[in-house]
């Protein structure tokens, strides 16, 4: 019975609401799935009757048979929740109800951008030489500032739930940042924008409980997140009600958000199962951020010696601390999804300033995994996150906590260093501001940006000689393969090996290091362009159970009868059906 409350973070959410004297407290009640519709209805009615006996109300119900998901969204009066928070309500009829699998907090999917400092963007934007193409990437996030000079005319905003009505311009932070990264990349990098529009579906909105201004952007607490994303994807490819499909050509969906209280253990979350099923059903690639962990870094060195550490020694201390804290730095749901491409961040950006007073650089080497990355492995020890992309350089500040050991706080505000992105201004109508951000959300957005460019490469190949091979496999699968194919550990692999390898982990060290770095930092140039000494070949098809395909690649004549080193890298990517 305790698992229903103690392993989902719901008690912490309830405690916070009780402390703020909330009259009604929302929660998600996940039921044990029953295939028989009569038993399913009976279970639903049983739980609903208990909720009603507590003077609560069932607001919503979601049933997705394909992933074995059945949940109710309920509002409970504070009087029925307070005893549970005080651990005096273990005999509660609701907690004891055998039809219930888990209680979960609602509204826990969030995109966090903390406000600090911003600047006016006066840099010229390259004019668009040709009309923008149809969007092939969909961004599920907060509502962007559509008329920002970096985004104007480049977005297709679809808001069937009417989130915009309660979304002030100053609160459109996370969606604006992610849209900016997908379209322009790191603005300080001065890269050309993508030549397609970006489809945006708001699934976050300002938290009505947040007393701060601007408010944090979260999933609506009166909505089941699994149901919301299910409806959003179905609207893309099938339509909504009598309305037709709104963007069937989309083949990548960017989710730069995660459920902050749902760390992956061994069983897949309902949202991850949903993404796997939707990936297969609609042949679409979900690009998902691994999640951020910005807790303080407690190093195994006396506090009095912290300031005397050399850059190399500090780097080694930080890497060891993060690697040994894997239990508290697990993937955030739905990053464990098997069909999804999960993205971590590299400690890298194009900024040139250092505006943070007292900032301490955690690394002296380039291209190391970010100190905020969530770590793998994934479901059944799958490699997660698969790839890393730049996510901004994160700096440390010496903590003010009194401790005999050295403690460093992670800087999370919006000054440099970091990746420069579009941002709302301090006043309504300010449409030219930028600020700096970091994290796996940014890295996932850059992965979707890269996928857009690779899509155009595939499209060009499709129109050439032998291009019919591209049609044999959905674009989503090609993009998944190409994004991973160019990845490598680079110098980061050598640095991590020198610091972390020892006699206790040497036999499994490759798996040990993989949870930190996956397949490595992607290099899209390796797959989008051939060179004098490198070629990329594509082959694909549909495999049924107990079936195999044989692919034969002839040796180029220039290598025939030559004594020289040859390297063959094979990347196999697929979408698996949900069983």
Residue, then its C-alpha position, 0 to 999 in steps of 0.5 A: x500500500x505504501x508504494x502507491x504513495x511513497x514512490x511517486x512523489x505525490x505526498x510531497x505535492x500534497x504536503x505543499x498544497x496542504x501548507x498553502x491551505x488549498x481547498x481542493x487538491x488534484x491528483x492522478x489515480x492510475x488504476x490497474x489495467x483490466x482488459x475486460x471492459x466490464x471489470x474495468x468499468x466496475x473498478x472505475x465506479x468503485x474508485x469514483x464512489x470512494x472519491x465522492x464519499x470523501x466529498x471529492x470529484x472525478x474530473x477526467x478519465x483517460x483510457x488507452x488500451x494499446x498501452x494498458x493505461x487507465x487513469x482518473x483525474x480527481x480533486x480531493x478536499x484538503x480534509x481527506x488528504x491531510x491525514x495521509x500527509x501526516x501518515x495517519x491515514x494508512x487505513x483510508x478507504x482510498x489508499x486501501x482500494x485494491x483497484x488503484x495502482x498508483x497515486x501521482x501528482x498532477x501538473x508535474x511536467x514542467x519547462x523551467x527558465x529562471x529570469x535574471x538578465x536579458x539584452x536587446x538583440x540587435x544582430x541582423x537576421x539573414x533574409x529568407x531567400x526562398x519561401x519557408x517549407x512545411x514543418x516536419x518538426x513539431x514542438x510540444x512545449x509552452x506557448x512561444x512569443x510568436x511575434x518575437x523578431x526571431x520567430x515572426x512568420x516562422x511558427x505554425x501555432x495550434x492551440x485548440x485548448x485555448x491556453x493563450x488566453x491565460x498566457x501573458x507575454x512575459x511568461x512565454x519563456x520555455x517555448x520561446x527558447x526552444x523554438x528559437x534553438x530549433x530555428x536559429x540554434x545558439x544565436x551567438x553561433x550565427x548559424x542560418x535559420x532552418x528553411x521550414x516553419x515550426x509547428x507548435x502545440x502548447x501543452x504547458x501553461x502558467x501554473x495557477x498556484x505560482x505566486x511569483x511573476x512570471x509564473x512557472x510553466x507546467x502541464x495543466x493540473x486539471x489535465x492528465x498529461x498522458x491524455x493531453x499528449x495522446x490527443x496532441x499527436x492524434x490531432x497531427x495525423x488523424x485530426x480531432x473530432x470532425x477536424x482533419x489532420x493538421x500536419x501529417x507531414x511531421x516526422x519529428x516531435x520535440x519534447x524538451x520537458x520531463x516529469x520532474x517527480x518521476x525518475x526512471x527505476x525499472x518499470x516504464x512510465x505510462x508516458x514513455x509507453x505512450x511515446x513508444x506506441x505513438x512512434x510505431x503507430x504514426x512512424x514519428x520520432x520523438x526527440x526527448x530531453x534526458x532531464x536536468x539535475x541541478x542539485x549541489x555538488x558535494x566533493x570529497x575534499x575539505x572545504x578549506x582546500x577547495x580554492x586551492x584545487x587546480x582546474x584539472x583536480x576540480x574537474x576530476x572531483x566534479x566528474x567523480x561526484x556526478x558519476x557516483x551520484x547516479x541514483x539521484x540523477x536518473x532519467x526523467x519520464x518519458x526519457x526511458x521510451x525505447x523508440x524515442x531518441x533521448x538527448x543529453x547535453x554537452x558542456x559547450x556553447x558559442x558565448x564569449x562572455x563571463x557575466x556571472x560573478x564568482x563563477x567557477x568553471x567545473x571543466x577545463x576540457x571541452x565536450x564533456x557531458x554537462x554536470x546537469x545531465x540525467x544519466x542512464x541506463x534505460x529500460x532493460x539496460x538500453x543505452x540512454x541517453x543515446x546522443x549528446x549535443x551542446x547544452x550550454x556551459x554550466x558554471x558553479x558557485x561556492x555554496x554558502x552552506x556550512x560544511x566541512x567538505x566543499x559544496x558547489x551550487x549549480x548556477x541556473x540563472x540567465x546570464x552568460x555563459x550559455x546558449x543565447x536564445x530569444x526571450x520575452x522582454x521586460x514590458x509587453x510589446x518587447x520583441x527583440x530580447x535574448x538571454x542565456x540558458x543551459x540544459x538537456x532541453x536545449x540539447x534536444x531542441x538542437x537535435x530536432x534542428x539537426x533532424x530538419x537539415x538531415x530531412x532535407x538531405x534525405x529529400x534531395x537523395x530521394x529525388x536523385x538516381x536510386x533515391x527510391x531506397x529512401x521510400x522503403x523506410x519512414x523518414x523518422x527511422x532514417x533520421x534516428x539512424x543518421x543522428x546517432x551514426x555520426x556520434x562518437x566519444x571523442x576526447x570526452x571518452x579519454x578524459x572520463x576513462x582516465x578519471x573513472x576507470x579503476x580495478x573494480x569497474x574495469x571489466x564493465x567499464x564500457x557500460x559504466x561510462x555509457x550511462x554518462x555519454x551514450x554513443x557520444x556527441x553527434x557530428x551531422x557533417x559525417x552523415x550529411x556529406x561524403x569526403x574523399x575518404x568517407x562515404x555513407x551508405x543507406x539501406x533499409x526495409x521492413x522485417x517481420x518476426x523471424x525474418x532477416x535481410x542481407x545487405x551486401x556492400x561492394x568494396x570500392x575499386x580504389x581499395x581493391x588489393x590495397x594494404x591499408x586501414x579500413x573502418x566500417x561503422x554500422x548503425x541499426x535503427x528501428x521502431x519496434x511495435x508495442x507488445 
